[in-house]
Amino acid sequence: MNSSDLTKIKECIPLYGCFNKVNYTNITISSVYASFSSNTRQYPSDSNPSTNPVAIKYDIKDIGNINPVTSLPSSQIKIPVTGVYKVLFSAQCDTSSGNHYLEIWPVINSTSVPNSNTRIKIQSQEENCLTVEYILSFNENDILELYMIGDNSTNVYIETYPANNTTTPVIPLIPSIILTIMRIA
């Protein structure tokens, strides 16, 4: 990038004052994005569910040009281009009995992202949607995964709910998890 690629404009907004605005020309950020989901109930680990993290798997690539490392189902998503990405997940958290918790966080190249864990407490026979958004920096070929733990290996899980095909329009299936990834810089 050279100085001709940037143009500075001074802009003033009443009550807020003036600020410098930068216009970028001849700079493009290619569209790099994907959405993955799972139609499978997924549980924390069978052994030591609160201390033995398990990777969340996806069995559907809904759209995009970011791919899993291996064929689906897979937990590993390979980032194709260095950049800053918005990563968002939505997990349908459920419990069949008792009060429990789940924790979900991102892992890049087998290393947990600092300060990124989220916990949801779920009351007995209640369901909740945990939605979290991150802004993360990736290098080309980095591997993104989401991991989870919980306080029980059989009574707390991320759940999928079937579609209702008898309505118009059809009420779509609710995936156990939806993961969206989009390069923003």
MODALIN-V878009 format. One record per backbone hydrogen bond with DSSP energy under -1.0 kcal/mol. CO is the residue of the C=O (numbers start at 1). NH is the residue of the N-H. E is the energy in kcal/mol with one decimal. If there is no record, write none. Layout:
CO_NH_E ; CO_NH_E
This chain:
2_5_-2.0 ; 5_25_-2.3 ; 7_23_-2.5 ; 9_21_-3.0 ; 11_19_-2.4 ; 13_16_-1.9 ; 13_17_-1.7 ; 17_13_-2.5 ; 19_11_-2.4 ; 21_9_-2.7 ; 23_7_-1.7 ; 32_183_-3.1 ; 33_65_-2.2 ; 34_181_-2.7 ; 35_62_-2.6 ; 35_63_-1.1 ; 36_179_-3.1 ; 37_59_-1.6 ; 37_60_-2.0 ; 38_176_-2.3 ; 42_158_-2.7 ; 48_51_-1.8 ; 48_52_-1.8 ; 49_150_-1.9 ; 54_148_-2.2 ; 58_74_-2.0 ; 60_37_-2.3 ; 63_35_-2.1 ; 67_78_-2.5 ; 74_58_-2.7 ; 76_69_-2.3 ; 77_144_-3.0 ; 79_141_-3.3 ; 83_138_-3.0 ; 84_184_-3.2 ; 84_185_-1.6 ; 85_136_-2.6 ; 86_182_-2.1 ; 87_134_-3.3 ; 88_180_-2.9 ; 89_132_-2.2 ; 90_178_-2.0 ; 91_93_-1.0 ; 91_130_-2.8 ; 92_159_-3.0 ; 93_128_-2.9 ; 94_157_-2.2 ; 100_122_-3.5 ; 101_151_-1.3 ; 102_120_-2.6 ; 103_149_-1.7 ; 104_118_-1.5 ; 105_147_-2.7 ; 106_113_-2.3 ; 107_145_-2.3 ; 108_111_-1.6 ; 111_108_-2.7 ; 118_104_-1.8 ; 120_102_-2.0 ; 122_100_-2.4 ; 123_126_-1.5 ; 128_93_-3.1 ; 130_91_-2.9 ; 132_89_-2.4 ; 134_87_-2.5 ; 136_85_-3.2 ; 138_83_-2.3 ; 139_142_-2.1 ; 142_79_-2.9 ; 143_109_-2.6 ; 144_77_-2.5 ; 145_107_-2.9 ; 146_56_-2.9 ; 147_105_-1.9 ; 148_54_-2.3 ; 149_103_-2.6 ; 155_96_-1.8 ; 157_94_-2.7 ; 158_42_-2.4 ; 161_174_-2.9 ; 164_171_-2.0 ; 171_164_-2.5 ; 174_161_-2.2 ; 176_92_-2.2 ; 177_38_-1.6 ; 178_90_-2.1 ; 179_36_-3.0 ; 180_88_-2.6 ; 181_34_-2.1 ; 182_86_-3.2
